[in-house]
């Protein structure tokens, strides 16, 4: 993602279908809000790495990755000695929904150069009612670990090396 991408992100974050699960449908993002939120990420001032996803050189989506904080790891039930990363993503243009693009996008990212070899687990936490995303993540190899965010989201995990969350090993949801 670059500073030139604020407008497309603001456009996507004004789409009802995107905001339904990635934001708040009552509060579309303004260009200024997008810049305020994403500029520190682009500049490297915070440890969240944003990416614009393209299909045939056309921007169609967004993905970001970050190392989970110690507090979040503890909340999710991961030991201190595991390197746990999170990813968040969305397809920004509804015309690209339900075409398998999200599965390809996530799989390519997981197999690309951005996640370092020392990453043990990659997590994401979709809203429990976001069935389309959950199906996509399961196709990519993620498993439901437990409900988080007061039961509003699934913690889903993909073991990249090392030991995955105990609940995932036992198949508990």
PyMOL commands that set and color helices and strands:
alter all, ss='L'
color gray80, all
select helices_A, chain A and resi 3-12+16-19+31-42+70-76+94-96+101-111+131-139+166-170
alter helices_A, ss='H'
color red, helices_A
select strands_A, chain A and resi 48-55+58-67+84-91+121-124+143-148+153-159
alter strands_A, ss='S'
color yellow, strands_A
deselect
rebuild
show_as cartoon
